[in-house]
Amino acid sequence: MIVDYANFHQRADRTKYIFEKFEKYLGANVLDVGCDEAILKTLLTPDIKYTGIDVAGKPDIVLNLEKIERLPFDDSTFDCVICSDVLEHLDNLHFMFSELIRVTRGHVIVSWPNAWMAARVPMRRGEGTFKHYGLPPEKTADRHKWFFNLTEAENFVRCNVAKNDALELVEERITEKPRPAVLRAMRRLRYPQRRRYFNRYAHTLWTVFRKNVRG
């Protein structure tokens, strides 16, 4: 398990992190699920084929992931499938995760945001709000449908790998916000259990899967 210290103030920051840390997995044919403004496309070399899908932004294919019966691609079409901060927005999270696996012949990169980290301070104070949850006056499309912590995300990943002989977890990373080393040390002394510490302070779990295609 690798721990990185990073802030993602904008979606582009997250995309740059993906390119920096996971470039070796991309291959020659990439599917970007929930591509938004397709920032990743601008970082890739011209010889890499890129396909972005999303309901808005600048996708190659406009697609509402909650309104489809399957992704519009054959099995094992892409060398790499990327799905960053998307699944938690979908009622059909479990189905869509299986679709990510179906359409790759190589790797799948998924990020899992830790909702507990953003929620703990306003809940302790008994006031304030945290992004993507709550009850806004007007309906918004940009909201989360699932409220899970980092431990639950890790359990989801391990259970799905365990039940799929063709799927292997090849890399995991955790990102925390950059903080002074003294503060991090004090937090770890107060919360020495790995589970409690990361559920409080890690903001994202990153997982890389490899699909072993038979035949």
N, C-alpha and C positions, 0 to 999 in steps of 0.2 A: 504494500500500500504506500503510495507516494502522496505527500501533503505539499500543496503549493499555496502560496499566499498571494491572492489576487482579488482585485475589485473589478466588477463588471458594471460600470456606470451606464454604458449603452450596449445595445445588442451587438454592435460591431466589435466591442471589446471581447465578448464571448467568442465570436467567430475567429478573431485573431488568436485567441488562446487555443482553440481547436486546431488551427493550422500549425501553430508553433509546437504543440505537444503531440499531435496525432498525425502529422503529415505522412509518416512512413506507412500508415494503413490505407491511404486513400486509393491507391491503384490508378487505373486509367479511365475508370467509368464511375462517376460519383452521383448518388442521389441525395439531395438535401431536403429532408422532410420538415416543412415549416421554415422555409428559407427566408421569409420576410423580404428584405431588400436585396437578397442574393449577394451579400458581401463576400461570401466564400468564393464565388465565381471570379471576383476581381483578384483574388490571391493566387489562383491556380494558374499553372502554365497552360499555353494554348493547346498542348497535346492531350490534356485531360478533358474528357467529355463530361460535361456538367448538366444535370437536370434538377431544377428546383421546383418544388410544389408548395403551394400555400393558398389560403383563402383570400389573401390580400398582399400588398407589397409589389414585388417585381418577379413573380414566379414564371417559369416556362410553362407550367400547367396550373391553371386555377382549379383548386380542389378543396372542398370542405371535408375534412377527414371524418367528421361525425355523420356525414350523409352518404357514405359510400359502403358498398358491400365488400370491396377489396381494392387494394391499390392497382392501378391500371397497367401493371407490368407482369411479364411472365416470371416464373420461378427462376431464381439465381441469375437475374439480369445484370446486377451491378457488382463491381468490385468492392464498393464500400457504400454503406447507407449511414447518413448522419441525421440524428434527431435530437436537437438541443433545445431544452426547456419547452417541450411541446406536449408530451404525453399527459402531464398533469392538467392540461386544459381540456382533455377529451373524456367524455363519459365512457367511450369504448376503449379505454387505455389498454386493457389486456389483449383485446383483439388486435389493436393496431401494433402492439409490440410483436405479436406473432407475425404480422404482415411485414414488418421490418426484416425479420429473420427470413421470411419466405423469399423476398425479392433480392437478397444478397447472395453472392457466391463466395464472398470473402469475409469482410468485417462489417460490424455494426457499432457505431459510436453513439451512446445515449447519455444525456445528462439528466440528473434527478435533483431538483431543488429541495432543500431541507426547510420545510415551512415552519418548523419549530423555532429555528434561529430568528426569523423575522418576527415571530409572534411573542416570544418570551418577555420582552421588555414592556410592550403596551399591556399585555395581560397581567403582569406583575403590578404595574402601576394602576391598573383599573381604568385606563383612559388611552385615547389615541387609536389609530388604526394601523393595519399593515397591508401591504400591497397585494392585490389580486383576490382579497377576501372582503368580508363585510357586506354591507347593504347600501350601495350607492343609490341616490335618488332616481337615476335613470339606468336602464339596462345597459350593460357593457359586454362586449364580446371578449374582452381581454381579462378573463377571470379563471381561477383554478377550480377544478371540479374535485380535486383530491387534496387532503390535508395529511401529509405523511412526514415522518422524520427520517433522518439518515439511516438509522438502524432498520426501519421498515423497508427502505429502498434496497439496502444490502440483502435483506431476507428475500425480497421479491426476486432479485437478481440470482441469488444462489438456488432458490427453489426452481426457477425456470431453467437454469443450467442443468440441475440435477435430473430433471424429467425429460431432457432432450439430449440424446446421445450424440447428436451432430453439432451441439453447441458447446463452445469452450469460452470461459472468461479468461482473457489474456492480459488485461491491464485494468487497474483501478487507481483513480486519483481522487483526493479530497481537496477542495479549495476552501480556505478561510480568508477572511479579510486581513490585510496586513495590519499588524499590531506590534507595539514595542515588545522586544523579547522578554523583558521583565514582567509585563502584563500577562503574556502567554504562560510564563512559568508560574505565576501566581494562580492563574486559572487552573492549570494542570494540578497544582498542589491541592486546590480546593475540590477539583473533580478528577481524581486519579483514574477513575474507571473510564475506559475508552468510550464506551457507549454514551455515558452521561456528558462527557466533554464534547464530543462531536455533535451530539444532538442539540447542544446549546450553541456551539460556536462555528461549526462548519456550515457553509451556505450551499454547497453543491457536491454531489457524488458524481463522478465521471466513470463510465464503464465502457470497455472495448470488448466485444465478443468476436470470436472467429467461428464461422460456419464451415464444417467439414463436409463438403459435397461428395456424395458417393456416386460411383459410376462414371 
